[in-house]
């Protein structure tokens, strides 16, 4: 579908978020010292008094995500029951990796293990115990907890948007709790909050991240390190992001994500093969085992009995950062995950990226520790301690082909920033456009450009650190929103599971023989492979009169019933509307194309000869996977009544057992 040339913005969200962003940036630019002091004091108060709440929130989220993967809800699709994933697995994983943590791995893959080795939270530095603990901590900070936060936000948004027809914006997560009020000021406030966090988070990361690119260029080519150079780099990066976001999700972001994933795998294999390979394979297994065995202890460890500032500067900082970024990353993950089951979604978002992250941290982190502790390359530790942005390039210097791999690393950092900026612009545009997926190109260009402008303004005024601190502090209110949304998700999933259970309590009629048709006629219908014209003729001669007959009878009893005769792709639909505060009923028949299987060894039909059509039944929750082609009018009426009876039973159980907000679909 071609993007509209008219605006799709939601004015209250667009202008309010824009004004607040401008106000915060002006505060950081005009009075950077005051801004930093204010935000630092806020963050310090939160970490001192509410660190337990951050830790408990992240633990609840991880437990909820794991439970959903193994529960009865795991088979529910993020979309109608008949929907299929929009992207193949490799593309999906690449976009998850690029938007979620790609740039962080480039920056911290070497730096964090070395920093924990040199300055551990407890114990003596520079020992074997310190090295082992450094990798455990790194795994903990970049493992399942971080991806669980992204996963739960993405899951909530994808479920309510793709399965229940709500806008693909953060406000939809609160529907089970406040109902249609999400379309008013409360919903606007939630989306405004998400936009501010996303724009400022990406802008501050862009400003800080160009320091790594600048350091790499200085290390390789002597490019001067300074504000002017970094402004040029921001302009270039933002320009590339603007081109990418203008080309759309299926082209720019997809191609860049796949390219960067391929480069990441090549660089990973390069270090693995040329580094201490056996040692790395051993440490990968041991690190993973240590991480899993101490997962519960580290999750709830607040160092309450041995107070230290370390947890505030590391663990709680990470938790706050992941939560603050989750509206952006979670919404982007939701956008690319339509058609996957909850179990498949959790496996893909939680396990695959975390597994790749563990391998990456082991290969780069343990190789760096091996260089320092075994090979005596102590200057690497000194460089990391003085300037962490140089860590990766100083590390690659001690491996073959350093100039080539460093150039590849710089390209990867740039592309990761581009994919973060363009996916961020896409997400902000969704939030500011009531979830419209086909908005004008100029809107996405505007947001991508704004992030670059904000980054430059903050860089010039030395206000980056102040707004980074503000972004982390914003995690507190959003964590409360997230817990409420999680509660709402479980309420909605329980209703969905109830409806699925009712649907399968009795066997679907498929093709009854109540009409007196001989069994030979039924067999002929089973093996018949009709053309599209045959199915359409059947639908209009048999299904349509059956729908009108049911509609007329229900209308006599005071129900509002509509029969849609010219739906998308020629489908027919009977809709019983306005069931008070509960979900409406829909029974539709679609002519779906299929390919006949070769059931005998002598069948040598061409592809065109094997093509046929089915008259499949669709309810509001999706396709039901059975064909009514060849049924009699009375049989179709009976099937409509069966499905409507199940729907009424579902509404009865919802009303009796668990009063809840209606499904808006």
C-alpha positions as CSV (number, residue, x, y, z in Angstrom):
1,X,0.0,0.0,0.0
2,X,1.3,3.4,-0.9
3,X,1.8,5.9,1.9
4,X,-0.7,8.7,2.1
5,X,0.4,12.2,1.2
6,X,-1.8,13.7,3.9
7,X,-0.7,13.9,7.5
8,X,-1.7,11.1,9.9
9,X,-0.5,12.8,13.1
10,X,-2.5,12.8,16.3
11,X,-2.2,16.6,17.1
12,X,-2.3,16.3,21.0
13,X,0.4,13.7,21.0
14,X,2.5,15.2,18.2
15,X,2.6,18.8,19.5
16,X,2.7,18.1,23.2
17,X,5.6,15.7,22.9
18,X,7.4,18.1,20.5
19,X,7.0,20.9,23.0
20,X,8.2,18.9,26.0
21,X,11.2,17.6,24.1
22,X,12.1,21.2,23.1
23,X,11.7,22.3,26.7
24,X,13.9,19.5,28.1
25,X,16.6,20.1,25.4
26,X,16.6,23.9,26.1
27,X,17.0,23.2,29.8
28,X,20.0,21.0,29.1
29,X,21.4,23.5,26.6
30,X,20.9,26.7,28.5
31,X,21.7,25.4,32.0
32,X,23.6,22.1,31.6
33,X,25.1,22.2,35.1
34,X,21.7,22.8,36.7
35,X,20.0,20.2,34.5
36,X,22.7,17.6,35.4
37,X,22.4,18.4,39.1
38,X,18.6,18.1,39.0
39,X,18.5,14.8,37.1
40,X,21.4,13.4,39.1
41,X,19.6,14.2,42.3
42,X,16.4,12.6,41.0
43,X,18.2,9.4,39.9
44,X,20.2,9.2,43.1
45,X,17.0,9.4,45.2
46,X,15.4,6.7,43.1
47,X,18.4,4.4,43.3
48,X,18.7,4.9,47.1
49,X,15.1,4.5,48.0
50,X,13.5,2.4,45.2
51,X,16.3,0.1,44.0
52,X,14.3,-2.8,45.4
53,X,11.4,-1.9,43.2
54,X,13.5,-1.9,40.1
55,X,14.9,-5.3,41.0
56,X,11.5,-6.7,41.8
57,X,9.9,-5.3,38.7
58,X,12.5,-6.9,36.4
59,X,12.3,-10.2,38.2
60,X,8.5,-10.3,37.8
61,X,8.8,-9.5,34.1
62,X,11.3,-12.3,33.5
63,X,9.1,-14.8,35.4
64,X,6.0,-13.7,33.5
65,X,7.7,-14.0,30.1
66,X,9.0,-17.5,30.8
67,X,5.6,-18.6,32.2
68,X,3.9,-17.4,29.1
69,X,6.1,-19.5,26.9
70,X,5.2,-22.7,28.7
71,X,1.6,-22.0,29.7
72,X,-1.6,-22.8,27.8
73,X,-1.4,-19.3,26.3
74,X,1.7,-20.2,24.3
75,X,-0.3,-21.3,21.2
76,X,-2.2,-18.1,20.9
77,X,-1.1,-16.1,17.9
78,X,-0.2,-12.4,17.8
79,X,-2.8,-11.9,15.1
80,X,-5.7,-13.8,13.7
81,X,-5.5,-17.6,14.0
82,X,-4.8,-17.9,10.3
83,X,-2.0,-15.3,10.1
84,X,1.5,-16.1,9.2
85,X,4.8,-14.3,10.1
86,X,5.6,-11.3,8.0
87,X,9.3,-12.0,8.0
88,X,11.4,-15.1,7.7
89,X,13.4,-16.1,10.8
90,X,16.8,-14.8,9.7
91,X,15.4,-11.3,8.9
92,X,13.4,-11.3,12.1
93,X,16.4,-12.2,14.2
94,X,18.6,-9.6,12.4
95,X,16.1,-6.8,13.1
96,X,15.7,-7.9,16.7
97,X,19.5,-7.8,17.1
98,X,20.1,-4.5,15.4
99,X,17.3,-2.6,17.2
100,X,17.8,-4.2,20.6
101,X,21.4,-4.3,21.5
102,X,23.7,-4.3,18.5
103,X,25.5,-1.0,19.3
104,X,25.8,-1.9,23.0
105,X,27.7,-5.1,22.2
106,X,30.1,-3.2,20.0
107,X,30.8,-0.7,22.8
108,X,30.8,-3.0,25.9
109,X,31.8,-6.4,24.4
110,X,35.5,-5.7,25.4
111,X,35.0,-2.8,27.8
112,X,32.6,-4.2,30.4
113,X,34.4,-7.5,31.3
114,X,37.8,-5.7,31.5
115,X,36.3,-2.9,33.7
116,X,34.8,-5.6,36.1
117,X,38.1,-7.4,36.1
118,X,40.0,-4.3,37.0
119,X,37.4,-3.0,39.5
120,X,35.1,-5.8,40.8
121,X,32.2,-5.1,43.1
122,X,33.6,-7.3,45.8
123,X,37.0,-9.1,46.2
124,X,40.4,-8.4,44.8
125,X,41.0,-7.2,41.2
126,X,43.2,-8.9,38.6
127,X,42.7,-12.4,39.9
128,X,41.2,-15.6,38.4
129,X,38.2,-15.1,40.7
130,X,37.8,-11.5,39.4
131,X,37.9,-12.7,35.8
132,X,35.3,-15.4,36.4
133,X,33.1,-12.9,38.3
134,X,33.5,-10.3,35.5
135,X,32.0,-12.6,32.9
136,X,29.2,-13.6,35.3
137,X,28.2,-10.0,35.8
138,X,28.5,-9.2,32.1
139,X,26.2,-12.1,31.2
140,X,23.8,-11.0,33.9
141,X,23.6,-7.4,32.6
142,X,23.1,-8.4,29.0
143,X,21.2,-11.7,29.3
144,X,17.6,-12.8,29.8
145,X,16.5,-9.9,32.0
146,X,17.1,-7.2,29.4
147,X,15.4,-9.2,26.6
148,X,12.5,-10.1,28.9
149,X,11.8,-6.4,29.3
150,X,11.8,-5.9,25.6
151,X,9.8,-9.1,25.0
152,X,7.0,-8.2,27.4
153,X,6.4,-4.8,25.9
154,X,6.5,-6.2,22.4
155,X,4.2,-9.0,23.4
156,X,1.6,-6.8,25.0
157,X,1.5,-4.4,22.1
158,X,1.4,-7.1,19.4
159,X,-1.3,-9.0,21.2
160,X,-3.7,-6.1,21.6
161,X,-2.9,-4.6,18.2
162,X,-2.8,-7.6,15.9
163,X,-5.3,-9.8,17.7
164,X,-7.8,-7.3,19.0
165,X,-7.6,-4.5,16.5
166,X,-6.3,-1.7,18.8
167,X,-3.8,0.9,17.6
168,X,-0.1,-0.2,17.5
169,X,0.8,2.3,20.2
170,X,1.7,2.1,23.9
171,X,-1.7,3.2,25.1
172,X,-3.3,-0.1,23.8
173,X,-1.5,-1.9,26.6
174,X,-3.8,-0.4,29.1
175,X,-7.1,-1.3,27.4
176,X,-8.0,-4.2,29.7
177,X,-7.7,-1.8,32.7
178,X,-9.3,1.5,31.5
179,X,-11.2,0.4,28.3
180,X,-12.1,3.0,25.7
181,X,-10.5,5.7,27.8
182,X,-7.2,4.8,26.1
183,X,-8.5,6.9,23.2
184,X,-8.6,10.0,25.5
185,X,-6.1,12.1,27.5
186,X,-4.8,9.1,29.5
187,X,-3.8,7.3,26.3
188,X,-2.3,10.5,24.8
189,X,-0.2,10.9,28.0
190,X,1.2,7.4,27.8
191,X,2.2,7.8,24.1
192,X,3.7,11.3,24.8
193,X,5.8,9.7,27.5
194,X,7.0,7.0,25.2
195,X,7.9,9.5,22.4
196,X,9.9,11.6,24.8
197,X,11.8,8.6,26.1
198,X,12.5,7.3,22.6
199,X,13.7,10.6,21.1
200,X,15.9,11.6,24.0
201,X,17.2,8.0,24.5
202,X,18.3,7.7,20.9
203,X,19.6,11.2,20.7
204,X,21.7,10.9,23.8
205,X,23.0,7.5,22.6
206,X,23.7,8.9,19.2
207,X,25.7,11.8,20.7
208,X,27.6,9.5,23.1
209,X,28.1,6.8,20.5
210,X,29.8,9.0,17.9
211,X,32.6,9.3,20.5
212,X,33.4,5.6,19.8
213,X,33.3,6.2,16.0
214,X,35.5,9.3,16.5
215,X,37.9,7.3,18.7
216,X,38.2,4.6,16.0
217,X,38.8,7.1,13.2
218,X,41.4,8.8,15.3
219,X,43.0,5.5,16.2
220,X,43.2,4.4,12.6
221,X,43.6,7.6,10.5
222,X,44.4,10.3,13.0
223,X,41.1,12.1,12.6
224,X,41.0,14.7,15.3
225,X,38.8,14.0,18.3
226,X,36.5,16.9,19.0
227,X,33.0,18.3,18.9
228,X,33.2,19.5,15.3
229,X,34.2,16.0,14.1
230,X,31.4,14.4,16.1
231,X,28.8,16.8,14.7
232,X,29.8,15.9,11.2
233,X,29.5,12.2,12.2
234,X,26.0,12.8,13.6
235,X,24.9,14.6,10.4
236,X,26.2,11.7,8.3
237,X,24.6,9.0,10.5
238,X,21.3,10.9,10.7
239,X,21.3,11.4,7.0
240,X,21.8,7.7,6.4
241,X,19.0,7.0,8.9
242,X,16.7,9.4,7.1
243,X,17.3,7.7,3.8
244,X,16.8,4.3,5.4
245,X,13.5,5.2,7.1
246,X,12.2,6.9,4.0
247,X,12.7,3.7,2.1
248,X,10.5,1.8,4.6
249,X,10.7,-1.2,6.9
250,X,10.9,-3.9,4.2
251,X,13.8,-2.3,2.4
252,X,16.1,0.1,4.4
253,X,15.9,-1.3,7.9
254,X,15.7,-5.0,6.7
255,X,18.7,-4.7,4.4
256,X,20.8,-2.9,6.9
257,X,19.9,-5.3,9.7
258,X,20.8,-8.4,7.7
259,X,24.0,-6.8,6.5
260,X,25.1,-5.9,10.0
261,X,24.2,-9.3,11.4
262,X,26.4,-10.9,8.6
263,X,29.3,-8.6,9.5
264,X,28.9,-9.3,13.2
265,X,29.0,-13.1,12.6
266,X,32.2,-12.7,10.4
267,X,33.9,-10.6,13.0
268,X,32.9,-13.0,15.8
269,X,34.3,-16.0,13.9
270,X,37.5,-14.1,13.1
271,X,38.2,-13.4,16.8
272,X,37.1,-17.0,17.8
273,X,39.4,-18.6,15.2
274,X,42.4,-16.4,15.7
275,X,42.0,-16.0,19.4
276,X,42.4,-18.7,22.1
277,X,39.7,-20.9,20.5
278,X,39.7,-23.8,22.9
279,X,39.8,-21.5,25.9
280,X,36.8,-19.5,24.5
281,X,34.8,-22.7,23.9
282,X,35.5,-23.8,27.4
283,X,34.6,-20.4,29.0
284,X,31.4,-20.1,26.9
285,X,30.1,-23.4,28.4
286,X,31.3,-22.5,31.9
287,X,30.0,-18.9,31.7
288,X,26.6,-20.0,30.6
289,X,26.4,-22.6,33.3
290,X,27.5,-20.2,36.0
291,X,25.0,-17.6,34.8
292,X,22.1,-20.1,34.9
293,X,23.1,-21.5,38.3
294,X,23.3,-18.1,39.9
295,X,20.4,-16.5,38.1
296,X,18.1,-16.4,41.0
297,X,20.7,-15.1,43.5
298,X,22.0,-12.4,41.2
299,X,18.4,-11.4,40.2
300,X,17.5,-10.5,43.8
301,X,21.0,-9.4,45.0
302,X,20.8,-5.7,46.2
303,X,24.1,-5.9,48.2
304,X,21.9,-4.9,51.2
305,X,24.4,-6.5,53.7
306,X,27.5,-4.9,52.1
307,X,26.4,-1.5,50.8
308,X,28.2,-0.4,47.7
309,X,27.7,2.3,45.1
310,X,28.6,-0.3,42.4
311,X,25.1,-1.6,42.0
312,X,23.8,1.9,41.3
313,X,26.4,2.5,38.7
314,X,26.0,-0.8,36.9
315,X,23.0,-3.2,37.5
316,X,20.4,-0.6,38.4
317,X,21.7,1.7,35.7
318,X,21.2,-1.1,33.2
319,X,17.8,-2.1,34.5
320,X,16.7,1.6,34.2
321,X,18.1,1.9,30.7
322,X,16.4,-1.3,29.5
323,X,13.1,-0.2,30.9
324,X,13.5,3.4,29.5
325,X,14.2,2.0,26.1
326,X,11.5,-0.7,26.1
327,X,8.7,1.4,24.6
328,X,10.9,2.0,21.5
329,X,12.4,-1.5,21.2
330,X,9.3,-3.3,22.3
331,X,7.1,-1.4,19.9
332,X,9.5,-2.1,17.0
333,X,9.6,-5.8,18.0
334,X,5.8,-5.9,18.0
335,X,5.7,-4.3,14.6
336,X,7.8,-7.1,13.0
337,X,6.3,-10.0,14.9
338,X,2.8,-10.3,13.6
339,X,1.6,-13.8,12.9
340,X,3.9,-15.6,15.4
341,X,2.6,-17.6,18.4
342,X,3.4,-16.4,21.9
343,X,5.6,-19.4,22.4
344,X,7.5,-18.7,19.2
345,X,7.7,-15.0,20.0
346,X,9.2,-15.7,23.5
347,X,11.7,-18.2,22.1
348,X,12.8,-15.9,19.4
349,X,13.0,-12.7,21.4
350,X,14.3,-14.1,24.7
351,X,16.5,-17.0,23.8
352,X,18.1,-16.4,20.4
353,X,19.4,-12.8,21.0
354,X,20.5,-13.7,24.5
355,X,22.4,-16.8,23.2
356,X,24.1,-14.7,20.5
357,X,24.9,-12.0,23.1
358,X,26.5,-14.6,25.5
359,X,28.6,-16.0,22.7
360,X,29.7,-12.4,21.7
361,X,30.6,-11.4,25.2
362,X,32.5,-14.6,25.7
363,X,34.5,-14.3,22.5
364,X,35.4,-10.6,22.9
365,X,35.4,-10.4,26.7
366,X,37.3,-13.6,27.5
367,X,39.8,-13.0,24.7
368,X,40.5,-9.6,26.2
369,X,40.9,-11.1,29.7
370,X,43.2,-13.8,28.3
371,X,45.3,-11.1,26.6
372,X,45.7,-9.2,29.9
373,X,46.0,-12.1,32.4
374,X,47.9,-14.7,30.3
375,X,49.6,-12.9,27.5
376,X,50.6,-9.9,29.6
377,X,49.0,-7.2,27.5
378,X,48.4,-5.0,30.5
379,X,48.2,-1.8,28.4
380,X,44.8,-3.0,27.1
381,X,43.4,-2.7,30.7
382,X,44.9,0.8,31.0
383,X,43.4,2.0,27.8
384,X,39.9,0.6,28.7
385,X,40.1,2.3,32.2
386,X,41.1,5.6,30.6
387,X,38.7,5.7,27.6
388,X,36.2,2.9,27.2
389,X,35.3,4.1,23.7
390,X,38.7,2.9,22.5
391,X,38.3,-0.6,24.0
392,X,37.3,-2.4,20.8
393,X,39.9,-0.8,18.6
394,X,42.7,-1.3,21.2
395,X,41.6,-4.9,21.5
396,X,41.6,-5.6,17.7
397,X,45.1,-4.1,17.5
398,X,46.5,-7.2,19.1
399,X,45.0,-9.5,16.5
400,X,46.0,-10.0,12.8
401,X,44.6,-7.7,10.1
402,X,43.9,-5.0,12.7
403,X,43.5,-2.2,10.2
404,X,40.9,-4.2,8.2
405,X,38.9,-5.4,11.2
406,X,38.9,-2.0,12.8
407,X,37.4,-0.5,9.6
408,X,34.8,-3.2,9.6
409,X,34.1,-2.4,13.3
410,X,33.6,1.3,12.5
411,X,31.2,0.4,9.7
412,X,29.3,-1.9,12.0
413,X,29.0,0.8,14.7
414,X,27.8,3.3,12.1
415,X,25.2,0.9,10.7
416,X,24.0,-0.1,14.1
417,X,23.4,3.6,14.9
418,X,21.6,4.0,11.6
419,X,19.3,1.1,12.3
420,X,18.6,2.4,15.8
421,X,17.8,5.8,14.5
422,X,15.6,4.7,11.6
423,X,13.7,2.1,13.7
424,X,13.3,4.7,16.4
425,X,11.9,7.2,13.9
426,X,9.5,4.5,12.7
427,X,8.3,3.8,16.2
428,X,7.9,7.5,17.2
429,X,5.9,8.0,14.0
430,X,3.6,5.1,14.9
431,X,3.1,6.6,18.4
432,X,2.4,10.1,17.0
433,X,0.0,8.8,14.3
434,X,-2.4,6.6,16.3
435,X,-0.6,3.5,15.1
436,X,-1.0,4.2,11.4
437,X,1.5,2.0,9.5
438,X,1.2,3.9,6.2
439,X,1.9,7.4,7.2
440,X,3.5,10.1,4.9
441,X,7.2,9.7,4.4
442,X,7.8,13.3,5.6
443,X,6.7,12.4,9.1
444,X,9.3,9.6,9.4
445,X,12.0,12.0,7.9
446,X,11.0,14.6,10.4
447,X,11.5,12.3,13.5
448,X,14.8,10.9,12.1
449,X,16.1,14.4,11.5
450,X,14.9,15.7,14.9
451,X,16.9,13.0,16.7
452,X,20.1,14.2,14.9
453,X,19.3,17.9,15.7
454,X,18.7,17.1,19.4
455,X,22.0,15.1,19.6
456,X,23.9,18.0,18.0
457,X,22.4,20.6,20.4
458,X,23.2,18.5,23.4
459,X,26.7,17.8,22.2
460,X,27.4,21.6,21.7
461,X,26.0,22.4,25.2
462,X,27.6,19.4,27.0
463,X,24.1,18.3,27.9
464,X,24.2,14.7,26.8
465,X,24.9,13.3,30.2
466,X,22.1,15.3,31.9
467,X,19.4,13.9,29.5
468,X,20.9,10.4,29.6
469,X,20.3,10.6,33.4
470,X,16.8,11.9,32.9
471,X,16.0,9.0,30.5
472,X,17.2,6.5,33.1
473,X,15.1,8.2,35.8
474,X,12.0,8.0,33.5
475,X,12.2,4.2,34.0
476,X,10.4,4.5,37.4
477,X,7.0,5.7,36.1
478,X,7.2,3.5,33.1
479,X,7.9,0.4,35.2
480,X,4.6,1.1,37.1
481,X,2.8,1.4,33.7
482,X,4.5,-1.9,32.6
483,X,3.3,-3.8,35.7
484,X,-0.3,-2.6,35.2
485,X,-0.1,-3.5,31.5
486,X,1.2,-7.0,32.4
487,X,-1.8,-7.5,34.7
488,X,-4.1,-6.4,31.8
489,X,-2.4,-8.8,29.4
490,X,-3.0,-11.8,31.7
491,X,-6.7,-10.8,32.0
492,X,-7.0,-10.6,28.3
493,X,-5.2,-13.9,27.7
494,X,-7.5,-15.6,30.1
495,X,-10.5,-14.4,28.2
496,X,-8.9,-15.5,24.9
497,X,-8.1,-19.0,26.3
498,X,-11.7,-19.2,27.6
499,X,-13.1,-18.6,24.1
500,X,-10.7,-21.2,22.6
501,X,-11.8,-23.8,25.1
502,X,-15.4,-23.2,24.4
503,X,-14.8,-23.5,20.7
504,X,-13.4,-27.0,21.1
505,X,-15.8,-28.2,23.8
506,X,-17.9,-29.7,21.0
507,X,-16.7,-31.1,17.7
508,X,-17.1,-28.8,14.8
509,X,-19.9,-29.9,12.5
510,X,-17.7,-29.9,9.4
511,X,-20.3,-31.5,7.0
512,X,-23.4,-33.0,8.7
513,X,-25.7,-35.3,6.8
514,X,-28.9,-34.0,8.3
515,X,-30.1,-32.8,5.0
516,X,-30.7,-36.3,3.7
517,X,-27.9,-36.2,1.1
518,X,-26.4,-39.6,0.3
519,X,-22.9,-40.4,1.6
520,X,-21.7,-40.6,-2.0
521,X,-22.5,-36.9,-2.4
522,X,-20.4,-36.1,0.8
523,X,-17.5,-38.2,-0.5
524,X,-17.7,-36.3,-3.9
525,X,-17.4,-33.0,-2.0
526,X,-14.4,-34.2,-0.1
527,X,-12.4,-35.1,-3.1
528,X,-13.7,-32.3,-5.3
529,X,-11.0,-29.7,-6.3
530,X,-13.1,-26.7,-7.5
531,X,-12.0,-23.6,-9.3
532,X,-12.4,-20.1,-7.9
533,X,-15.5,-19.5,-10.0
534,X,-17.1,-22.7,-8.6
535,X,-16.5,-21.6,-5.0
536,X,-17.8,-18.1,-5.7
537,X,-20.9,-19.5,-7.3
538,X,-21.5,-21.8,-4.3
539,X,-21.0,-18.9,-1.9
540,X,-23.5,-16.7,-3.6
541,X,-26.1,-19.4,-4.3
542,X,-25.9,-21.3,-0.9
543,X,-23.9,-19.3,1.7
544,X,-25.3,-15.9,1.0
545,X,-29.0,-17.0,1.3
546,X,-28.1,-18.9,4.5
547,X,-26.6,-15.8,6.0
548,X,-29.6,-13.7,5.0
549,X,-32.0,-16.3,6.5
550,X,-30.1,-16.2,9.9
551,X,-29.9,-12.4,9.7
552,X,-33.6,-12.0,9.1
553,X,-34.5,-14.2,12.0
554,X,-32.1,-12.4,14.4
555,X,-33.4,-9.0,13.2
556,X,-36.9,-10.1,14.1
557,X,-35.7,-10.7,17.6
558,X,-34.2,-7.2,17.9
559,X,-30.6,-7.8,17.0
560,X,-28.6,-5.6,14.7
561,X,-27.3,-7.8,12.0
562,X,-25.4,-6.9,8.8
563,X,-24.5,-9.2,5.9
564,X,-21.5,-7.9,3.9
565,X,-21.6,-9.2,0.4
566,X,-18.6,-7.6,-1.2
567,X,-15.8,-7.9,1.3
568,X,-12.1,-8.0,0.7
569,X,-11.2,-10.7,-1.9
570,X,-14.8,-11.5,-2.4
571,X,-15.5,-12.9,1.1
572,X,-19.0,-12.9,2.6
573,X,-19.6,-12.0,6.2
574,X,-22.5,-12.1,8.7
575,X,-21.9,-9.7,11.6
576,X,-24.1,-9.6,14.8
577,X,-23.3,-6.2,16.3
578,X,-23.8,-4.3,19.6
579,X,-23.9,-7.1,22.1
580,X,-24.0,-4.5,24.9
581,X,-20.5,-4.1,26.2
582,X,-19.2,-7.4,24.9
583,X,-17.5,-8.6,21.7
584,X,-19.5,-8.7,18.5
585,X,-20.0,-11.9,16.5
586,X,-18.6,-12.4,13.0
587,X,-19.0,-15.4,10.7
588,X,-17.3,-15.1,7.3
589,X,-16.5,-17.4,4.3
590,X,-13.4,-16.8,2.2
591,X,-12.5,-18.3,-1.1
592,X,-8.9,-19.4,-0.3
593,X,-6.5,-20.8,-2.9
594,X,-4.8,-24.1,-2.1
595,X,-2.6,-26.7,-3.8
596,X,-3.9,-30.3,-4.1
597,X,-1.5,-32.8,-2.6
598,X,-0.2,-35.7,-4.8
599,X,-2.0,-38.5,-3.1
600,X,-1.2,-41.2,-5.6
601,X,2.2,-42.1,-7.2
602,X,1.0,-41.6,-10.8
603,X,-0.2,-38.0,-10.4
604,X,2.0,-35.7,-12.5
605,X,-0.2,-32.6,-12.6
606,X,1.4,-29.2,-13.3
607,X,1.2,-26.5,-10.6
608,X,-1.7,-24.8,-12.3
609,X,-3.6,-28.1,-12.5
610,X,-3.0,-28.7,-8.8
611,X,-4.4,-25.3,-7.8
612,X,-7.9,-25.3,-6.3
613,X,-10.1,-23.2,-3.9
614,X,-11.8,-23.9,-0.6
615,X,-14.7,-22.0,1.0
616,X,-13.2,-21.6,4.5
617,X,-14.9,-20.3,7.6
618,X,-13.4,-17.3,9.4
619,X,-14.5,-16.0,12.8
620,X,-13.3,-12.8,14.4
621,X,-10.3,-14.5,15.9
622,X,-9.3,-15.9,12.5
623,X,-9.6,-18.9,10.1
624,X,-11.1,-22.1,11.4
625,X,-9.4,-24.5,9.0
626,X,-12.4,-26.2,7.6
627,X,-14.1,-26.1,4.2
628,X,-17.9,-25.8,3.7
629,X,-17.8,-26.2,-0.1
630,X,-20.7,-28.4,-1.3
631,X,-22.7,-28.1,1.9
632,X,-26.5,-27.5,1.7
633,X,-28.1,-24.3,2.8
634,X,-29.5,-25.9,5.9
635,X,-26.0,-27.3,6.8
636,X,-24.5,-23.8,6.5
637,X,-27.3,-22.3,8.6
638,X,-26.6,-25.0,11.2
639,X,-22.9,-24.2,11.2
640,X,-23.6,-20.5,11.7
641,X,-25.9,-21.3,14.6
642,X,-23.2,-23.6,16.1
643,X,-20.6,-20.9,16.0
644,X,-23.0,-18.3,17.3
645,X,-24.0,-20.6,20.2
646,X,-20.4,-21.0,21.2
647,X,-19.9,-17.2,21.0
648,X,-22.9,-16.7,23.3
649,X,-21.6,-19.3,25.7
650,X,-18.3,-17.4,25.8
651,X,-20.0,-14.1,26.5
652,X,-22.0,-15.8,29.3
653,X,-18.8,-17.2,30.9
654,X,-17.0,-13.9,30.7
655,X,-20.0,-12.1,32.2
656,X,-20.4,-14.7,35.0
657,X,-16.9,-15.5,36.0
658,X,-14.7,-12.6,35.1
659,X,-16.2,-9.2,34.3
660,X,-13.8,-7.4,32.1
661,X,-13.5,-4.7,29.5
662,X,-14.9,-5.7,26.0
663,X,-12.8,-6.8,23.1
664,X,-12.8,-3.7,20.8
665,X,-12.5,-5.8,17.6
